[in-house]
């Protein structure tokens, strides 16, 4: 039996961070299998030093139309989790960092309609280097898998100065907006 494809499915996209003084900005673009951007899908903003984490994704640079976003369930609670909502405010997914499991290797949990899974840094060595050195341009690779071990999606940052993530989504149940929110969340939460 074929797995139903979500309405907002994209098999490949990239997330590029743009550094500004007061806001983290992200460009999310559909891409080909090689990671080359082909079409802008959304722009996201996250206020720095916000007590209640909120990131809003807009349809374009005018920021006149919010299309999805994520918000922390509670202030200053590291295990609270984040609700991912569509433009009408309906929940389309959820993710949270597992702080206990993340002591040595960052671990996140994700849920969406019809699936739930866990994502973890692929390399234990890189995870340890990130924790105990000031090297900020190390590669990061997260693999998210279902409870049965099937791949949901992966988020990969090559070794570079700027933050540019390539997201690959083999599971057609994973909504692009959920994977994009998690990719931006990974960057924002691991930068602390």
Secondary structure, 3 states (H helix, E strand, C coil): CCCCCCCCCCCEEEEEEEECCCEEEEEEEEECCCCCEEEEEEEEEEECCCCCCEEEEECCCCCCCEEEEEEECCCCCCCCCEEEEECCCCEEEEEEECCCHHHCCCEEEEEECCEEEEEEECCHHHHHHHHHCCCCCCCEEEEEEECCCCEEEEEEECCCCCCEEEEECCCCCCCHHHHHHHHHHHHHHHCC
